Amino acid sequence: MSVETTLVVALLLPALGSIFVGLSGWHPNVRETVTLATAGITLWLVASLWPVVAAGGRPRIELVETLPGVPLVLELEPLGMLFALVASFLWVVTSVYAIGYMRGHHELNQTRFYVCFAVSISGALGVAMAGNLFTLFVFYEVLTLATYPLVTHSGTEEARRAGRIYLGILLSTSIGLQLAAIVWTWAIAGGLDFTPGGLLAGKVDGPTAGILLCLYVFGVGKAAIMPLHRWLPAAMVAPTPVSALLHAVAVVKAGVFTVLKVAVYVFGLDLLSELEAGRWLAYLAGFTIIAASLIAMRKDNLKARLAYSTVSQLSYILLGALLATSASVAGAGMHIVMHAFGKITLFFCAGAIMVATHKTEVSQLAGLGRRMPITMAAFLVGSLSIIGLPPFGGMWSKWFLAAGTLQAGEQVLLGVLMLSSLLNVAYLLPIPAKAFFGKPTDRSDAGGFQEAPMACVAALVLTALGCALLFIEPDPFHQLATQAIAPLATSH
């Protein structure tokens, strides 16, 4: 089939698959086979588009014209290709993990979980493949609504309260700020298509552009810049596979991807680099990086610590976009991939620990490495990648982000990145150190091998290996990240 048809099928297949998942809920084995088959075919379809985009092609198809001059259109460009690859690949891995976790933890409403998960992937792919701001906004909202039942999965009062925070922040920011920015952009530019060099380039002056930029950055609540981050730690009440979806596969990555795409294709690097508002927003991102890291250090609950780590790491990507240099944007694009693999490994490990031992607090993990050596070794790998140490992929994205601060002449923000990495060491490495070298507080942790179900262990080993492979072979993702800004690279 044509690349345009492949684009549409890849987008719709997860949503169609969710119907069959729902119909097969009577038999768990059939339901999970349908889930894995749908995820695998979706990955194959997305991967088949990679050579086309890498060669300079931009598959595009107009689905329907909702308003005069405002169509629902799909177009796959390099940044979207990068995000789509991450989302589709990690869906397969997370589905494998979820089978072990949901069964091992005896979760209720498993069919609803798999259905909503599949629809969420369609929403994430829609964000990745959006050809204009209107299409991106539609799928951004689909993703928000589809993940709400996942956040409230347990049905407890705490889960319902987390769901209200989740919907309240994400819908109010997107409708109140992001949609206003999109309408204003259409009024200024006469269109909403993502344009190499910037849709607004030459059409708007500094103050107006600065206000628009603020509307976009704060309107994308999924990017979790402070003070709009509360929804993310609150959502940790959800099952661990949902946490993986939120932090690595789709939701937060959709947020920072949206800001990055707006920076490159709506403002353009030339206009963005001239905006004083961009500089102050970059410093706010720097503040978020440090403040969230400091909060993470104080959290004893393992998932809460990882949640605040995610808030911090997301602002690395925002910082890269707002610095508006070729190196920083390349680093931001690569960090979408590198953080996804590192953080999903950490959440997989946290869930495996809970399933196998029912432990949720960092203070309970002393000596656990003797009981769960594979899980804790994977946690160490994920931690080192998040910190940015070789031989793991997180080193490369942090390297380019640091180079971007120097290109922009922002030595203070370089210091922020360096300090943040030290804080990463302070709140992540004590966990595996305590597990491997601490004295067990629980007699059962002193000996005996008791890993989580095999599906959980296989998934976390695979993503840990991914962290290492991304260090060895980062070029394909670096190529996609730089290809998006290739026409502008000579001036930055």
N, C-alpha and C positions, 0 to 999 in steps of 0.2 A: 504494500500500500504506500501511498505518497507520504512525504514527511508531514504535510499538513494534516492528513488523516491520522497519522501516528500521534501527532500532538493532541488531537481531540480524544482519541481512544485512551491515551495514557492519562488524561485528565479525568475522564468519565469512568474508567474501569474500577477504581476503588469504590466509587459511589454505587455502581452497579453490583459490584461484588458484595457490598454491604447488604443488599437485598437477599442474596443467596445465603449469606452468613446468617441472617435473621431466620430464613426459612429452614435452615439446617440446625437450628438451635436445639432440636429434640435429641440430637446425637452429637456429643462433644467432639468425637474423633472426626466426623464429617465436617462439622463447623470449623474446626481448626485446620483441616486440610484445605477447605475453601479459602480460608484466610491466607494461608501460606501460598497457595497457588495464585491467588489474586495479587499478593505482594510480589511474588517472583516474576509474574508476567509484566506487572507495572514497571518493575526495575528494568526488565529486558527492553521494554518499549522506550523508556527514558534513556537508557544507555545507547540505544540505536540512534538517537538523535545527537549524541555527543560528537561523532565525527563531522556531522554537518555543521554544527555550530563552531567547532574548533577550526574548520576550514573557512570560516567567515560567513557562513549562511545564517539567515535569521528566519526560520519557518514562521509564517504568519497566516492566520485565517480569521476572518470576521464572522462571528457567530450570529449576532442579531443587532440591529440598530434600535436601541431602546428609546433614544431621543435623537432629534435631528443633530447630526454631527457628533454624537456620543455613542459609538457602538460598543458592544461587548466583544472584545477582540483578544485573541491569543497571539503572542509573539515570543519566541524563545531566543533570548540574547545571552551573552556569556555569563553574566551574573546569575540570571535565572537558571541557566544550565547547571551551574555550580550548586545552587540551592536545591534544584530538583533531584540531582544525583544524590545529595546527602539525604534528603527526605525519603526517597524511594529505597535506597539501600538500607538505611537504618530502620525502615518499616519492616523489612524482612527480618532483620536481627531482633528487633523488639518483639515481633510476633513470636519468634522462637522462645525468647525469654518469657513472654507473657504466658505461654502454655505451661511452663514449669512453675511460674510464680502463682498464677491464678488457681491452678490445681493444688499446688503445695500449700497455699495459704487458705484454701477452701473458700474462695471469694464467692459471694452471691452475684446474681445478675451478670454472669459471664458473657452471655450472648449479647446483651445490650452493650457491654464493654467493647466487644469486637466490632459490632456494627458502628458505634460512634467513632471508634478508632479509624475505621476505614473511611468514613465520611470526612474525618479530620484531615486525612492524607489528601483527599481530593481537594479540600480547601487549601492546604499548603501548596499543592502543585498548581492550583489556580493562581495563587499569589506569585509563584515562581514564573509562570507562563504568561502573566498579564501583559498585554500590549499597550495599555494606557492606564491612567490613574483611576478611572471609573471601574474598570475590570478588577484592578487590584483591590479597590475598596470593597467591592461585592464579595470577593473570595476571602478577604480579611475578616469580614463579618460572618461569613459561613464558618470559618475556622473558629471564631469566638463562640458561636452558638453550638457548634458540634462538640466542642470540648467541655461545655458546661456540664452535661450529664456525667462526664468522666471525673470532673473535679468533685462533684457531689455523689460519687458512686456509692459510698458506704451508707448514705441516707441518714447519718447521725446529725444532731443539731450542729455540731462543729463543722461538718461537711457542708450543711446548708448555709451556715454563716459564711464559710469560705467562698461558696458559690455566689452569694450576694456581693461580696467584695470583688470577686472576679468579674462578674458581669457589670457591676456598678462602675468600676474604674475603666474597664476596656470599652464598654459601650459609650459612656459619657465622653471619654477622650476622643474616640473615633468619630462619633456623630457631632459632638460639639466643636471639635477643633480640626480634626483631619478633613472631614467633609467640607467644612467652611474653607479650608485651604484649597481643596480641590476646585470648589466653585469659583473662588477668587482667581485661581490659576487659569481656569477656562475663560473667565472674563478678560484677563490680561492677554493671554496667548491665543485665544480663539480656538483652542484644541487641547487635548489631554494626552496625546501620544508621547511615549518616552522617546526622546530625541538625542542622539549622540551629540555631545557638546552642550546640551542643555536646552530644554524647551523655552525657558525664560531668558536665555542669553540675548542681550540687546533689547529686551522688551520691558525691563523693570529696573528701577534705580535702587540705591542702597537701602534707605529706610523701609520702603515697601517690601523689598526682598527679605530684609531682616525680620520683619513681622511674619511674613509667610513662612520663613524657615522655622521660627519659633512655633508656629501653628503645627507644622509638620512634625517636628521633633517631639513636642508634648502631645500631639494628637495620636501618635503611634504608641499607645500605652504598653503594648507588648514588648517594647524595647526596654521598659522598666528603669528609665532614668529617674533618679530621685527628684521630687518626692512622689512619683507615680509608680512606685515599686511594690507597694504593700500586697497587691494581689498575688504576687509570685510566692513569697513565703507562706501566705495563707493557704495557697493551693496545695501545699505539701501534705495536707490531710488525705489526699487521693492515693490510690495504690501506686506502688513504685513504677510499674510500666507507664502509668499516666505521668508521673514525674519525669520519666525519660522522654515522653512525648512533649511535655511542656518545655523542658530544658534543653533538649538536644535535637529532636527530630523535626518539630514543626513550629510550636507557638512562639517562643521567644526568638527563634531564628527568623520567623516571618516578620517579626517586629524590626529587628536590626537590619534585615534584608530590605525592608521597605524604606527605611531611612537611607541606607546606602544607595538604593536605586534612585530615590528622589535626589540625592546629592549629585549623582553622576549624570542622570538623564533629564532631570527637571531644572536644576540650577546650573549644572556644569561646573567643572573645577575652577575655571577662570572667574566666574561670577562669585562662587562660594568663597574663594580665597580672599576676595576683597571685602567681605561682609564682617563688620565688627561684631554683629550678633553671632556669627559663626564662631568667632574666637571665644566669646563668653560662654557659649554653649559647650565648646570644647573643654573649657575649664570646669563647667558643671559636670561634664562626663568624668573629668579627672577627679573631682570631688567624690562622685559616686563610686569610682574605682576604689579609692582609699577608705571612704566611710563604710561601704558594704564589707570590705575586707576586715575592718576593725570589729564590726558587728559579728561577722562570721567567727572570729576568734573567741567570742564570748559564748557561743552556742554549744551546749552539750549535746543536744539532739542532733544526730548525724545528718538527717535530711534537711533540718533547718540550717545547719552549717553549710551544706552544699547549695542550698537555695540562695543564701546571701553571697556565696561565691559566684553563683551565676549572675546575680545582679551586678557584681563587680566586673565580671568578664564580658558581659554584654556591652558595657560602656567602653571597653577596648575598641569594639567595632564602631560604636558611635564616634569615638574620638578619631579613629582612622578616617571615617567619612567626613567629619567636620574640619579636619586639618586640610583637606582638599589638596593633597599632593599625590603624585603618582605612586610613591612608595607606601604612603599611609592607606590609600584606597586598596592597593594590592594586598597589604597586610590585613585590612579589614575583611576583604573577601576570603582570604585564606583562613582567618580566624574563625569564620563561620564553620569551616570544615574541621579545623584542628580542635576547637572547643567542643564541637559536637561529639567527636570520638572520645576525647578525654572525659567530658562530663557524663556522657551516657555510661561509660565504664564505671565511674564512681557511683552513679545511682544504681546500676545493676548490682554492684557489690553491696551497697546498703540494703537493697531488697533481698539479696541472697542471705545476708546476715540475719535479717528479720525472719525469713522463712525457716532457716535452719536452727536459729537459737532464740528467736523472739527478743533479741536485744536491739534497742533503738538509740541508746545514748553512747557517746564517745567514752565516757567514764566506765562503761561496762565492758570495753573491748580488750582490756589487758589480757595478754596470753592467748587471744583468740586465733592468732596465726598458727598455732600448733594444731588447732582443730580444723581450721579452714585455710590451709596454706595457699591454695590456688586463688581463692577469692581475695585474700589479703595481698598476694603478689600482684594481682591485677589492679587492686586499689593503689598500690605503690606506682605502677606504671601510669595509671590515669593521673595521679597526683603530679608526677614528674613532668608529664606533658602539659598539664594546666600551668605549672610553674614556669615552663619554657626551657627546660634543660634537655640537652641531647642525651641519648639518641632518640628523641621523640618529637612528633610533629609540631607541638606547640612552640618549639624554638623558632621555627621559620616565620610564623605569623608575627610573633613578638619582635623578631629581628627587623622585619619590614615596617612594623609600626614604630619602632624606635628610630629607624632611618627616616620615617615620615616626619617625626617631630623635629629632627635636625633639618630636613628640607624646609620645613615651615619656620625655622628659627625659634622654636618653642622648647628651650632647654629645661624650663620648669616642668613641662609635661613629660619630657624624657625622664626627669627625676621621679615623677609620679609613677611611670611604668616600672622603673627600677625598684622603688619602694614597694610597689604592689607585689612584685615578684617575691620580695623578701617576706611580705605578709602572707603570700600564698604558702611559702615554706612553713611559716609559723602556725598556720591553722590546718594544713593538710598532712605534712610529714609526721607530726606526732601520732597520728592515728595508726599508720602501719608500724611505726616504731614501738608504740605501746602494745600492738597486737603481737609482734614477733618477739619483743624483748621484755615486756612487762610481766609481772607476776600475776597469774590468773586469780581473779576474784571469785570465780565460779569453778568448783572442783572439776566439772565436766570439761572445762577448757584446757585442762592441764595435759590431756592426752586423748587419743582417739580421733579418728578421721570422720568428720561429719559435714561434708559440703552440702550445699543446696541441691535441689533436683538437677539432673544432668542438663536439661534444657537451659536452665539459668546459668550454669557454669560454662556451657559451650558458648553462649552468647557473650558473656563477659570476657572470656578468653579471646574470642574473635575481635571484639572492639579494642581490647588491649593490644593485640597484634596489629590492628589498624593504626594505633598510635605510633608504633615503631615503623610500619611501612610508610606512613606519611612523612617520616623523617628521611627515609631512604629515597622515596620517589614523590616529592612534592610538586614536580614540574607541571603535571597536567592541570592541577588546580591553580598554580601560579599563572599558567598560561591563560586560563579562563579569566582570572581576576585582572590581569594586565590587558587582555584583549578588549575588555569593556572600555578602557580609557586610552587605548592605543593612539587614536587621533590627537589626544591632548598631551601625550607624554612628553613631547618635545618642548613644551612650554612650561613643564613642571619638573 
